[in-house]
Amino acid sequence: MILNTSTSKEINWVVVSAPTPWSDIPRMRHQVTRALAKHYRVLYVYWPYEWRRKHRSRFAQVEPNIAVWQAGNLLTPPERLAAIAPLLNMPERIFLKRQIRRFLRKTKIFPVGVVNFDYRHHWIQDNALFPRSIYICNDDFPGLARRAGKVFLAEHKARQMRDSARSADACLATSEHIATLLGARHKTTLFPPGHDLIVPQSYRTTHERTSQRLKVGYMGSIDTRINVQWIQHSAMQSDIEWHMIGPVSPDLLGALASSNIHFHKPVTGPALLNWMQGMDVLTIPFDLSADLSPAFAVPNKTYFYLAAGKPIVVPDLPGFCELGEGIVYRAESAEGFVLKIRQACSEDNETRVQQRLRIASENTWEVRIKELCRLLEP
């Protein structure tokens, strides 16, 4: 085991606790980790959901100032079983707490605090382990469970989220809706996602397009949250072609099979920015119920889109953030979605591009992370 801990200037450690591996497509927890790594050395701790195939803990140094420790899952129970009998989590909790204490002692890492994204493991927020604990909630997990027909799991997840909020020194929520769900409004601060792209000063607008078709882009997981019917309808138009970048759910491959829908492998950084700038319009075609959509007031991709200077077309979702005229276009139907795509392209101009780039420059992760640093070392 090798840790890159020697520096000319001593830098404090922070632990980020997360439910997804570091190798996953970049999500908010990965973006926060990279932003923190400009101020701290970060130990990214991954707690697996997998319980069938057992493995021991693993360690890797993945980037400058970022190390990853994957916890062992020898005592991890199935999620549904743990929901029915929460006491079944106790052996795993004792086992994992011993694991992480042993690892920190062995590596001589003494973090100033923990930033926890995983409501299943709120025990890690114990001040006996770390001086400060921050719980970040970026999703309506109970709502997503109800959407999937798992009502009992929804109640269990809601309780775990509230327990995480109660035991943390401070909470960060990506929307007012989620802040209310946590039940700890007195110590919860709104923390919408940012972006880590370098915002250009300017670039060509849609008036300089070389293609006769309007290029409509979507970046992110291509799963059951998107409105397949709206995408199918717009892809049938002779003047529109779709480009989607991100992992595709196998269940949707057949439904999205069209000569006008093109899939691209995930990329990050300058390559992602270049891809988005090649689109005419960027979209967030989520299909969410009225009770679930307020949690997605600022989807993670929003400011990434604006860093490319592009107009955004979305369904008219309750609670979606207001960013100003010519920034976000809202549609109420599949036909309206097509009309808004065309309108966003026809109205695009240099003034609106500059407005979007200005908003993006004010909402970078570097701007956002200052609040988190303040909470870690008040």
Disulfide bonds with the S-S distance in Angstrom:
none
